[in-house]
Amino acid sequence: MNGKEYRAIIERLGMSQVGAARFLGVADSTSRRWIADTHPIPDAVAMLLCVMARYRLTAQSIASLMAKEAKRR
């Protein structure tokens, strides 16, 4: 995934650069660097965003799933 694709997918998911950074647990500057193509986007980040887009998952739905999983433990 390149910076242009990253920008397009986070917009498709309804996230801003800052929102995506917070969701992914990285610094805001990291998200900006990914968009600028000055730093590579980790494969795990690309896969997560692609799965989210494919199955129409939102950051909120992922957070809800994570909370439910944490309660099960």
Protein Blocks (a to p, Z undefined) as FASTA:
>chain_A
ZZklmmmmmmmnopafklmmmmnopafklmmmmmnopaccdfklmmmmmmmmmnopafkl
mmmmmmmmmmmZZ
